[in-house]
Amino acid sequence: MTPRPDVDAPPRPPHRPDAAPTAHLDEIAVADDVRAVAPMLTGGRPLALAPVSGATWAGAGQLAVAAVVGLAAVVVLLTGVALGAGLAVVVLGLPVLALTLALARWYGVGERERLRAQLGVTVPAPAPAPDGLLRPRAWWAWLRDARSWAALAHGLVAWLLVWTAGPLAVGLAAGALVVPAVPFAERVSASHMALLVPAAVAALWLSALVVQLANLAYVRLARALLGGRSRAEAERAARAAEQRADVAEGRAEHLRETRTAAVVAADEERRRIERDLHDGAQQRLVALGVELGVARRAAAQDPAAAAAALEAAHGEVKEVLAELRDLVRGVHPAVLTDRGLDAALSALAARSPVPVDVEVTGVEAVGSPAQAAAYFVVAEALTNVAKHAGATRAAVRADVRDDRLRVEVSDDGAGGATAAPGGGLDGLRRRVEALDGSFDLVSPAGRGTVLTVEVPCAS
């Protein structure tokens, strides 16, 4: 459970997805990629040494490998998509498309690892892929997986980028390298050489520029299509996370209040038990002692008086036992421990002066606190039905739904019941909320009452 923040702490500023810090972080990411794969764009010495720069040679190797990998990926993935789409009308296309998208995911994993090994660029992994490729129920999840389709799109776009930029860079480099051999092939005038040498040098720099720019585009493309979530997805996730945090904070506040109410209710219950023992059982035990004393003194001289005293003492004993049984039942009924919730609710229904229909299903694995809460809810509700509702019939239903024990008590009485502060229903509400449960009372005037309580089974 997330702890509630200090009430004296300053309020948290509202989240604004379009705020400047997000854009600033994106700019930093682009600048990092420029320094890693296209340093000549920063100017200065990296620009002057671009043709012999390690970034240029590493980028050229990356483009060469990407040309082969991209061609194989495009052939396999596009063939799979075309075959899957063609067979979709006979359902056989669905597993083919799912397998193709799984291959696209694996292609994305390989590309991220290759970029890390060749260029030293780390592309964060996206959200995990769906599970269960071999199960038909999972095929639809694969078809809806946006990151798999993005990896497939990366294969196509990256192939077009590499096969466009690669030949261009090779052509410029080849042209620059031919110039030194020209004087040996034929007579070239000095004026022609004055033009060819600068052109060759410019071609070398242009070739390096194409290589580095192509690698920068490749890395940014990988971040967008093979990496983690896009900015829009991240903003939505951040908003959802903040909403969950707000809900958790409100829940923590609610639980704090209900725990406090539970402590107060437990203290009141302890005082009630103490008062009942003092005013009831204790007084009867005192009277029992008096009657037994009378019987002992009269036993020899007046047997009739002794017998009457013993009869009165016997009555007191039965009254004390009855009060103690009622008191114990109010703390925790023995039938609930011995025979379970079904028998305990049936016993309550049997003691009710109003006919009660009981339906209990699937409550065997419910925890003891949840069963006790359900028992006391039903006991209080049936007491109210007998005393105030004027009902001719009532119903009790208990079952388990989504790991929560659900108890419903309804009647056809006069309605108009309320959980007034300090009343019996209010005490039940606090008991239920202390167990992280819900308490719902619907009692329109003249149309009966429906009390619905849900508590976690593990409570």
Secondary structure, DSSP 8 states (H G I E B T S, - for coil): ------TTS-------TTSHHHHHHHHHHHHHHHHHH-GGGG-SHHHHTGGG-HHHHHHHHHHHHHHHHHHHHHHHHHHHHHHHHHHGGGSTHHHHHHHHHHHHHHHHHHHHHHHHHHH-------S---S-TTSHHHHHHHHT-HHHHHHHHHHHHHHHHHHHHHHHHHHHHHHHHHGGGHHHHS---HHHHHHHHHHHHHHHHHHHHHHHHHHHHHHHHHHHHTSS--HHHHHHHHHHHHHHHHHHHHHHHHHHHHHHHHHHHHHHHHHHHHHHIIIIIHHHHHHHHHHHHHHHHHHHH-HHHHHHHHHHHHHHHHHHHHHHHHHHHHH--HHHHHH-HHHHHHHHHHH-SS-EEEEE-S-TT--HHHHHHHHHHHHHHHHHIIIII--S-EEEEEEEETTEEEEEEEE-S-------TTSHHHHHHHHHHHTT-EEEEE--TTS-EEEEEEEETT-
